[in-house]
Amino acid sequence: MVPADEGGGLMRVDLLTDPLDGLDEALDAVDAFDRVLVTGLLRPGPEQADGLAALVDAVAGTPLATRVAEAADKAAAGAAGEDHFVALAAARTALMGSAHDALTARLADATGRPPAEPTPPGPVGAVGEEPAAHVLAAARAWLCDLARAGWRGIDHDLVGGAAPVVSALLPDPALRRQATLLDGFAAELAASCPGTTLERVPVRRWADLWTRALLLTLPGAARPAAVSTATGRLLPLGIDLQEHATAVQAQVHAVFEPVDGTAPRLVRAAVSAPKPDTVVGAGLWQLLRPRTSLLTAAGEGRSVELDAMPLTAGGDLLWDDGRARTGEPADPFATARVILSTATDPVTDPLDRHPSRIAVPVLLEGYAAERTDDGPTVLTVAGHRLAVDTDRIPDAGPLTPEAVAASGACLGLLRWDAGEFVLQPLAVETTVRKKTTAVHAGAWAGGTTDKAGARAEKAATDAVAVLRERAGKLLRT
């Protein structure tokens, strides 16, 4: 245990290793259905029937039971239509949602933080009111064709059917979410065509993408999130930097203290930008830095005063620099020790309830760190071991696995990965020459005088300048 007077961010480490009733069974049913999608449902055999039956059994006794059983029968006979595929996707999503809820409930017990009150959903419009209903129907038809063919049956002709749908969705800002998801999914599939030659199929990932894409095409699924306004003080905890070959996103996790004195709450704010694959490491901040003052405040360890900043029910700030003013210095570790244990967790949107979406800020102290050359870093607290996901530590900051192994306090995100809770470090406290020093993954977000960071920035500046010069020449020709 971590005593409350030593930091209430993480209270009961032992709870993170205790088994959860029904979790393995729910995930086994999801895996069984996911294997059905590998070979597809165009000509289903006994193995596909068994996978569908596992899904039916898992939702027996729920409001979905009748519709899912009917859909499974039709799918096992090779006669599934659009409504049947939607019912199967809904059942899979419900199972992943139940796993998410069980895991987050366990985390709430471990941290001792109070849950937030859910915001009632707004009214769902009629089918005729849905924007571009015909285009969403075309997207559903393409996704159903994918399920019939299966991942082993994909080819360039089938995957190419997504292109006109994405082109029709992109011009409408209300449909940008579906367009981006379909575009990325289709790109992954295209890079893997033909499916018959694949050595390894990313079974869970593609099933996740297929399920989410299908449900987001339904009327009302993509309605705007409930939005309120936030006025008060924002205290950043750390930055989670997520990099892709063509894009980068920095997500700031923070505690928000409302000006009206109500309970503090955990919130997030993200900024993203497209990137060339030649810009890596500290150069990523150059792409993100001009887009929001929040990164500068988080990198410098300062608070931010918010004035009517839009805030979704799920805890996401819709950042507007005009509604933010940089405030006084605010040490993230002090914030975690004083406020984190009383901050309410955000409510997760129904379609976002998935174990992979779990990222809960915690403070861990009083542990023994162990790092081996061929294994993960592990923190041991009162005899209970917690693995550290050092692969998530970005190269764009001074935080390293070595610093984590030498630390005495860690501020990070608890995630669920490969069947266990793991800790993603955002910052650590280490002792250097008998002095406690904090090392943050996002320390270079607002610029740096650190020698290693400065060298990396200089190299990235040269690369960005060359790219801009080449882009300018192309535009002039």
Buried (B, 14 or more C-beta within 10 A) or exposed (E): BBEEEEBBBBBBBEBBEEEEEEBEBBBEBBBBBBBBBBBBBEEBEEEBBEBBBBBBBBBEEEEBBEBBBBBBBBBBEBEBEBBBBBBBBBBBBBBBBBBBEBBBEBBBBBBBBBEBEEBEEEEEEEEEEBEBEEBBBBBBBBBBBBBBBBBBBBBEEBBBBBBEBBEBBBEEEEBEEBBEBBBBBBBEBBEBBEBEEBEEBEBBEBBBBBBBBBBBBBBBBBBEBBEEEBBBBBBBBBBBBEBEEEEBBBBBBBBBBBEEEEEBBBBBBBBBBEBBEEBBBBBBBBBBBEBBBBBBBBBBBBBBBBBEBBBBBBBBBBBEEEBBEBBEEBBBBEBBBBBBBBBBBBBBBEBEBBBEBBBBBBBBBBBEBBBEEEEBBBBEBEEBBBBBBBEBBBBBBBBBBEBBBBBBBBBBBBBBBEEEBBBBBBBBBBEEEEEEEBBBBBBBBBBBEBEEBBEBBEBBEEBBEEEEEEEEEEEEE
